[in-house]
Amino acid sequence: MNRPATARPLDSSARRQSLQTALVGVGVVGAAAVAGLSARLDAAAPLSLAVLAVVVAAVWARPAVAAVLVVAVAPAVAGLKFTVALPGLNLAMIVVVGCALVTFFRRPAVWPRTTATEVATFVFAATAALFAGYHAAVDGSSLASLLRAAAQPALLWLAFWTANRAVGDQGDLRLVLRWVLALSFVVSLLAMAQFFDLAGVPTFLKSISDVYSLPHDGSGPRVTGPFPIWHSLCGYLLIPVVLTLSMLLTGSRSIASRWQLVVLVAAQLTAVVMAVTVTSFIWLAVAVLVAAALLGRLGRSLVVLVLAGFTAVTVFSSVLESRLAQQTTEASGAGGGLLPQTVAYRVLVWERDFLPLLRQAAGAGVGNDLPSTVQFAHTENQYFTWILRGGLLLAATGIAVLIVMFLEAVSAFRRASTHRETLAALVGVVVFVPAAMTIWPYLTNAGLPLALFSFAGAAMAGRSRRSASHVHLHLAVPPLQRSPL
């Protein structure tokens, strides 16, 4: 006598997948309902919520989509002045926070262990939030000031955390890097169109970002792209430029073909030259040389840099000469000397406005906003910005993050057998950050911060991973094998 068949209970994996599918369905239906109701408040709300629902579903279906949004999209839109709900909450923040939440609840099957960089960044973010809250309570600073001082460091931690967890294997990393290069190409084209004043692009960029007024003196403007200032544009482009050159130097074709890489780097370097920022020129050269030395291509990199420099001087001679003339013109009130105009003026501002404040700020800073006694409302120095907001402790934790990130990236590079160009580019860019921060607050302005921390999270995603069964996997894997990094 045949016994009736009994249904086999679902295993944990099947139950988990069913629950995830149900949650996605409920989320989409809920978003559609909210979108319909929101039309009463804002005509654009239904479309915005529909896009949000699609993005959430896509991230849930494939966590690598979150990495693409955080590593490639968020840095590219970080300079836009679009804000919602709360003052200072912009599109890039929404992207990062949203992707972090979905990634947390989605919890990819391969989950990384906590890295030293993640811990250091979290400590830095917590320290910044502590001092920001203290100054808001004691000094009564505005909500916008509180968010600017506290939310930005927290955003960097979330960006690293999300990218580090959303990249699960080599295919995910390749997808992310392709998007990073593709969007850097778009930003570069926008910057070039801005330089030549094509098709109303400068007006369009002015409408979507707080672009400084750009001089048109016959030599063209200092381009900003979709960022408020040229420093931010160059900070954003540094990583994709060094990554592209690293792949060209090693002959890597894992992300793009040789001619695609050539076109990409030509556009990227053109945008950097059009921004005419000497710090970025030096930074780029140092980063390329460091990355090339790690990859064993130092000789080739020297040739490439010489050719790139010669081409830039030949093609953009009028722009570079105009900038050189500005740098040799004595800054108002700065007196004579051998220093370039930009540095001489910074020294004047530091001596007059900020050095007298540093002793007072050493313990806990002076506030989320600069005092009214300051005549020039920009520190032009990352260390001064940190000290004024949170004293020497905040500055120390910020410096510690960079040191830890550099050491961990070098360690990951030494153990890696694939995507070495990615880690070499990260090391090359990070090594010069402490020097660059002496003349511009690169880590508290749009451009570099999100690009650096999210890229670092993705690049180091495979250092140490553990699955649900606690099986340890390693970064070194065969090039063609699709498995955890």
C-alpha positions in Angstrom: 0.0 0.0 0.0 1.4 3.3 -1.1 1.8 5.9 1.6 0.5 9.4 0.8 3.2 11.8 -0.2 4.0 14.4 2.4 5.2 17.9 1.6 8.8 18.5 2.4 9.4 21.4 4.7 11.2 24.4 3.2 14.8 24.7 4.2 16.1 27.9 5.7 17.3 29.2 2.3 14.0 28.7 0.6 12.1 30.3 3.5 14.5 33.2 3.4 14.0 33.7 -0.3 10.2 33.5 0.0 10.2 36.0 2.8 12.4 38.4 0.7 10.1 38.0 -2.3 7.0 38.8 -0.1 8.7 41.8 1.4 9.6 43.1 -2.1 6.0 42.7 -3.2 4.6 44.4 -0.1 7.1 47.2 -0.5 6.2 47.8 -4.2 2.5 47.8 -3.5 3.0 50.1 -0.5 5.1 52.5 -2.5 2.5 52.6 -5.2 -0.2 53.5 -2.7 1.9 56.2 -1.1 2.8 57.5 -4.6 -0.9 57.9 -5.4 -1.7 59.7 -2.1 1.4 61.9 -2.4 0.1 63.5 -5.7 -2.0 65.8 -3.5 1.2 67.2 -2.0 3.6 67.4 -5.0 3.0 66.6 -8.6 6.5 65.0 -8.9 6.1 62.8 -5.8 4.5 59.9 -7.6 7.3 59.6 -10.1 9.9 60.0 -7.4 8.3 57.3 -5.3 7.9 55.0 -8.3 11.6 55.4 -9.0 12.4 54.7 -5.4 10.3 51.5 -5.5 12.1 50.3 -8.6 15.5 51.0 -7.0 14.6 49.2 -3.8 13.4 46.2 -5.7 16.6 46.2 -7.9 18.9 46.4 -4.8 16.9 43.7 -3.1 17.2 41.4 -6.1 20.9 42.1 -6.6 22.8 43.8 -3.7 25.5 44.9 -6.2 23.1 47.5 -7.4 23.5 49.2 -4.1 27.3 49.3 -4.6 26.8 50.8 -8.1 24.6 53.6 -6.6 26.9 54.3 -3.7 30.3 54.0 -5.4 29.4 55.4 -8.9 26.2 57.5 -8.7 26.3 59.2 -5.3 29.7 60.8 -5.7 28.8 62.1 -9.2 25.7 63.8 -7.8 27.2 65.0 -4.5 27.6 68.5 -5.7 23.9 69.0 -6.7 22.0 71.5 -4.6 18.8 69.5 -4.7 17.6 69.2 -1.1 14.5 67.6 0.5 12.8 67.4 3.8 15.6 68.7 6.0 18.1 71.4 5.3 21.4 69.9 4.1 19.9 66.5 3.1 20.8 66.2 -0.5 20.4 63.6 -3.2 23.7 61.8 -2.5 22.8 61.4 1.1 19.4 59.9 0.2 21.1 57.4 -2.1 23.7 56.3 0.4 21.3 56.0 3.4 18.6 54.3 1.3 21.1 51.7 -0.1 22.5 51.1 3.4 19.1 50.4 4.8 18.1 48.0 2.0 21.5 46.3 2.2 21.2 45.9 5.9 17.7 44.2 5.7 18.6 42.3 2.6 21.8 40.9 4.1 23.7 39.3 1.2 24.6 35.6 1.7 28.3 36.5 1.8 28.8 38.9 4.6 32.2 40.6 5.3 33.9 40.8 8.6 34.4 44.3 10.1 37.5 45.9 8.7 39.9 48.2 10.6 39.0 51.1 8.2 35.3 50.6 9.0 36.0 50.8 12.7 38.2 53.8 12.4 35.6 55.6 10.2 32.9 54.8 12.7 34.9 56.2 15.5 35.6 59.3 13.5 31.8 59.7 12.7 30.8 59.1 16.3 33.3 61.7 17.5 32.1 64.3 14.9 28.5 63.6 15.9 29.3 64.0 19.6 31.0 67.4 19.2 28.3 68.6 16.7 25.6 67.7 19.2 27.5 69.4 22.0 27.8 72.6 20.1 24.2 72.5 19.0 23.2 72.2 22.6 25.6 74.7 24.1 25.9 77.3 21.3 22.4 76.8 19.8 23.7 76.3 16.2 21.1 75.7 13.5 19.8 72.3 12.3 21.6 72.8 9.0 24.9 73.4 10.8 24.3 70.3 13.0 23.6 68.1 10.0 26.6 69.5 8.1 29.0 68.8 10.9 27.5 65.5 12.1 25.9 63.8 9.1 28.8 64.1 6.6 31.2 61.9 8.6 28.4 59.4 9.3 27.7 59.4 5.5 31.3 58.4 4.8 31.0 55.5 7.2 27.7 54.4 5.6 29.2 54.6 2.1 32.2 52.4 3.1 30.0 50.0 5.0 27.4 49.6 2.1 30.0 49.3 -0.7 32.0 46.8 1.4 29.0 44.5 1.9 27.2 44.9 -1.4 30.2 43.8 -3.5 30.1 40.0 -3.3 32.3 38.7 -6.1 34.5 39.7 -9.0 31.5 40.2 -11.3 30.0 42.7 -8.8 33.3 44.6 -8.6 33.6 44.7 -12.4 30.1 46.1 -12.6 30.8 48.8 -10.1 34.0 49.8 -11.8 32.4 50.0 -15.2 29.8 52.4 -13.8 32.5 54.5 -12.0 34.3 55.0 -15.3 31.2 55.6 -17.3 29.9 58.3 -15.0 33.3 59.9 -14.8 33.2 60.1 -18.6 29.8 61.9 -18.4 31.1 64.3 -15.8 34.2 65.0 -17.9 32.1 65.7 -21.0 30.0 68.1 -19.0 33.1 69.9 -17.8 34.4 70.2 -21.4 31.1 71.6 -22.6 31.2 74.1 -19.7 34.6 75.2 -20.8 33.6 75.9 -24.4 30.2 77.3 -23.3 28.3 74.8 -25.4 24.5 74.5 -25.7 23.8 76.3 -22.5 25.7 73.8 -20.4 27.2 76.4 -18.0 23.7 77.8 -17.3 22.4 74.3 -16.8 25.2 73.5 -14.3 24.6 76.7 -12.5 21.0 75.8 -12.1 21.7 72.4 -10.5 24.7 73.2 -8.4 26.1 76.2 -6.5 28.8 76.9 -9.0 31.1 79.8 -8.4 31.0 82.6 -10.9 33.2 81.5 -13.8 35.5 84.0 -15.5 35.4 84.2 -19.3 38.6 86.0 -20.2 39.3 84.5 -23.5 41.1 81.5 -22.0 38.0 79.8 -20.9 36.6 79.3 -17.3 38.0 77.0 -14.7 35.5 74.2 -15.0 33.6 72.7 -12.1 31.3 70.2 -13.8 28.3 69.4 -11.6 30.1 70.6 -8.5 30.4 73.9 -6.7 34.1 74.4 -7.3 37.0 73.0 -9.3 38.6 71.4 -6.3 35.6 69.2 -6.0 35.6 68.2 -9.6 39.3 67.2 -9.5 38.8 65.4 -6.2 36.0 63.4 -7.8 38.0 62.6 -11.0 41.2 61.5 -9.2 40.2 57.9 -8.5 38.8 57.1 -12.0 41.8 58.8 -13.7 44.3 56.8 -11.6 42.3 53.6 -12.0 42.1 54.0 -15.8 45.8 54.8 -16.2 46.6 51.8 -13.9 44.7 49.5 -16.2 46.3 50.9 -19.3 49.8 50.5 -17.8 49.2 46.8 -16.9 47.2 46.0 -20.1 44.2 45.0 -18.1 41.0 44.4 -20.1 38.7 43.2 -17.3 36.7 46.5 -17.3 37.0 48.0 -20.7 39.0 47.5 -24.0 42.2 49.3 -24.6 40.7 52.0 -26.9 37.8 52.6 -24.5 40.3 53.2 -21.7 42.3 55.6 -24.0 39.1 57.6 -24.7 38.1 57.6 -21.1 41.5 58.8 -19.8 41.7 61.5 -22.5 38.4 62.9 -21.4 39.2 62.7 -17.7 42.6 64.3 -18.0 41.2 67.1 -20.3 38.6 68.0 -17.6 41.3 68.0 -14.9 43.5 70.3 -17.0 40.6 72.6 -17.7 40.0 72.9 -13.9 43.6 74.3 -13.6 44.2 73.3 -10.0 47.9 72.9 -9.3 47.3 70.7 -6.3 45.4 68.2 -8.4 48.2 68.1 -11.0 50.7 67.2 -8.3 48.4 64.8 -6.6 47.6 63.0 -9.8 51.2 62.6 -10.7 52.1 61.3 -7.2 49.1 58.9 -7.2 50.0 57.5 -10.7 53.6 57.0 -9.7 52.7 55.2 -6.5 50.2 53.0 -8.2 52.6 52.2 -11.0 55.4 51.4 -8.6 53.1 48.9 -6.8 52.2 47.3 -10.1 55.8 47.2 -11.4 55.1 49.8 -14.2 57.0 52.8 -12.9 59.0 53.3 -16.1 55.9 53.3 -18.3 54.1 55.7 -15.9 57.0 58.2 -16.2 56.7 58.1 -20.0 52.9 58.5 -19.8 53.1 61.4 -17.4 55.7 63.2 -19.6 53.6 62.8 -22.7 50.4 63.9 -20.9 52.2 67.0 -19.5 53.6 67.9 -22.9 50.2 67.5 -24.6 48.5 69.6 -21.9 51.0 72.4 -22.2 50.7 72.4 -26.0 46.9 72.2 -26.3 46.0 74.4 -23.3 48.9 76.8 -23.2 46.7 79.9 -23.0 44.8 78.5 -20.1 47.9 77.5 -18.2 49.7 80.7 -18.9 46.7 82.7 -17.6 46.7 80.7 -14.4 50.4 81.1 -14.0 50.0 84.9 -14.4 47.4 84.8 -11.7 49.7 82.9 -9.4 52.6 85.3 -9.8 50.3 88.4 -9.1 50.7 89.6 -5.6 47.7 88.8 -3.4 46.0 91.8 -1.9 47.4 92.4 1.6 49.7 89.3 1.4 52.9 91.1 0.6 55.6 90.0 -1.7 57.5 86.7 -1.6 58.2 83.5 -3.5 54.9 81.8 -2.7 52.3 81.5 -5.4 49.4 83.9 -5.0 47.0 81.2 -3.8 49.3 80.0 -1.1 50.3 83.5 -0.1 46.6 84.5 0.3 45.9 81.4 2.3 48.8 82.2 4.7 47.3 85.7 5.2 43.8 84.3 5.9 45.2 81.7 8.3 47.3 84.2 10.2 44.5 86.8 10.4 41.4 84.6 11.0 42.2 81.1 12.1 45.5 80.7 13.9 44.3 82.9 16.8 41.3 80.5 17.2 43.2 77.2 17.3 44.3 77.5 20.9 40.8 78.2 22.0 39.5 75.3 19.8 42.0 72.7 20.8 39.8 71.1 23.5 36.3 70.9 21.9 36.4 73.2 18.9 34.5 76.5 18.8 31.2 75.4 17.1 29.5 74.0 14.1 29.8 77.4 12.4 32.7 79.8 12.2 32.7 82.7 14.6 31.5 86.1 13.4 35.0 87.5 13.9 36.2 85.5 10.9 36.4 87.7 7.9 37.0 85.0 5.3 34.4 82.3 5.7 36.5 79.4 4.5 39.3 77.7 6.4 41.1 76.5 3.1 42.5 73.7 5.3 41.0 70.4 6.4 42.9 70.2 9.7 41.7 73.7 10.7 38.1 72.7 9.8 38.3 69.6 12.0 39.9 71.4 15.0 37.4 74.2 14.9 34.5 71.7 14.9 35.9 69.2 17.4 39.3 70.1 18.6 42.4 68.0 18.4 40.5 64.8 19.1 38.4 65.1 16.0 41.4 66.0 13.9 43.3 63.0 15.3 40.5 60.5 14.5 40.3 61.9 11.0 44.0 61.5 10.4 43.8 57.9 11.9 41.2 57.0 9.4 43.5 57.8 6.5 46.4 56.0 8.1 44.4 52.9 8.7 42.9 53.0 5.2 46.3 53.3 3.6 47.8 50.4 5.6 44.8 48.2 5.0 44.8 48.9 1.3 48.5 48.1 1.0 47.9 44.9 2.9 45.0 43.9 0.6 47.1 44.7 -2.4 49.9 42.4 -1.3 47.5 39.5 -0.9 45.5 40.1 -4.0 45.8 38.2 -7.3 43.0 39.9 -9.2 41.9 43.5 -9.6 45.3 44.7 -8.3 44.9 47.9 -10.3 41.9 48.9 -8.2 43.8 48.6 -4.9 46.9 50.2 -6.4 44.8 53.2 -7.5 43.3 53.4 -3.9 46.8 53.4 -2.3 48.0 56.0 -4.8 45.2 58.4 -4.1 45.2 58.0 -0.3 48.9 58.6 0.1 48.7 62.2 -0.9 45.5 63.1 0.9 47.2 64.4 4.1 49.3 66.8 2.0 46.4 68.0 -0.2 44.3 68.7 2.9 46.7 71.5 3.9 45.3 73.8 1.3 41.7 72.7 0.9 39.2 70.8 3.1 38.9 67.9 0.7 37.1 65.6 3.1 34.3 68.0 4.1 33.5 69.2 0.6 31.7 67.5 -2.3 33.8 65.6 -4.7 36.4 63.5 -3.0 34.9 62.2 0.3 32.1 59.9 -1.0 34.2 58.9 -4.0 37.1 57.8 -1.8 35.3 56.0 1.0 32.8 54.2 -1.2 35.6 53.2 -3.6 37.7 52.0 -0.7 34.8 49.9 0.6 34.3 48.2 -2.8 38.0 47.7 -3.4 38.6 46.0 -0.1 35.3 44.1 -0.1 37.0 40.7 -0.3 39.6 41.0 2.4 37.8 38.7 4.8 34.4 37.3 4.2 32.2 34.8 6.0 29.0 33.1 4.7 26.1 32.0 6.7 27.9 28.7 7.3 31.0 30.6 8.5 33.2 29.3 5.7 36.1 31.7 5.3 36.8 32.8 1.8 39.8 34.7 0.5 40.6 37.6 -1.9 42.9 35.6 -4.1 40.8 33.7 -6.6 41.4 32.6 -10.2 40.7 35.4 -12.7 37.8 33.7 -14.5 36.2 32.1 -11.4 33.0 33.9 -10.2 33.3 33.5 -6.5 33.7 35.8 -3.5 36.7 38.1 -3.9 
